[in-house]
């Protein structure tokens, strides 16, 4: 498998970045962690904006840095696109001219993303003649992403691109990020400290804390590791990819199929056969020893209990296997004792809420 791998050690005042990572160079890899954990510093090292010594970076067999032999490819020679929290567009140029500026950074023979393709993917055609000062925050960020794509990068770096946006602007831009995820083969490193955002678009995760990598791997694997802080977060949960199978007009429901069975979701305008992501939060999953037929909860699945961890003095976090799909459940310690829960037991997971991403 093609990979992106790096090793960096960098001292900045009292902060030390000391990270050795590798991740697939396909799809979106989220760099996740609390503020001050070193996410942006790592991204700057990858971009060549900081020179870490020792330092090493290789993308799909192409070396960008190897301090063991004194090799360092400067930023302007690295085929990457960088999207910051603020759009940083040229206010004296139209949207079209801003995009052309990005495109002109790459010689014609090396261009892999056409102008029309970037414009369509980010939905900026109606904005081409406008001045950036007259755009909303979401529109400016879409233009900034399109400009980064038009450099035909081999790697796209995104440093909390939604952080400066309000809730409406975030909702506006998210479908475009989803389209990029589906349509392009360009690997993306995406910084965020918002779990719902990561669940929406990420395939893999690098979990960073105090300048060190504490967990990495496919998104679901990292989300469900009970030895990592994410599974103990209030927003802890899992992402499931499911297929739309049916719309029930009588009860205004949409049915989704996944390896564990069928999910009932409120009626959504989704194409039959399409694949969607849904999130099941641990706080919305309860456990029972028997399948209660007479219940208002529609999403009930038989599961095997894989792991139990104490989350706080009165709370447990439970990892479950539902025919190959993983779930998390947060319950009280008293409930765990009353049910006499043990690893390997067969239980029924009762999912009170399913959220479409």
PyMOL commands that set and color helices and strands:
alter all, ss='L'
color gray80, all
select helices_A, chain A and resi 39-47+67-69+75-77+95-104+108-110+115-122+125-127+132-134+137-149+167-183+195-201+219-223+229-232+282-284+333-338
alter helices_A, ss='H'
color red, helices_A
select strands_A, chain A and resi 3-12+15-24+28-32+55-59+62-66+71-72+80-83+155-159+187-192+204-209+212-218+237-248+253-258+261-266+275-281+285-288+299-312+315-322+325-332+346-351+355-356
alter strands_A, ss='S'
color yellow, strands_A
deselect
rebuild
show_as cartoon
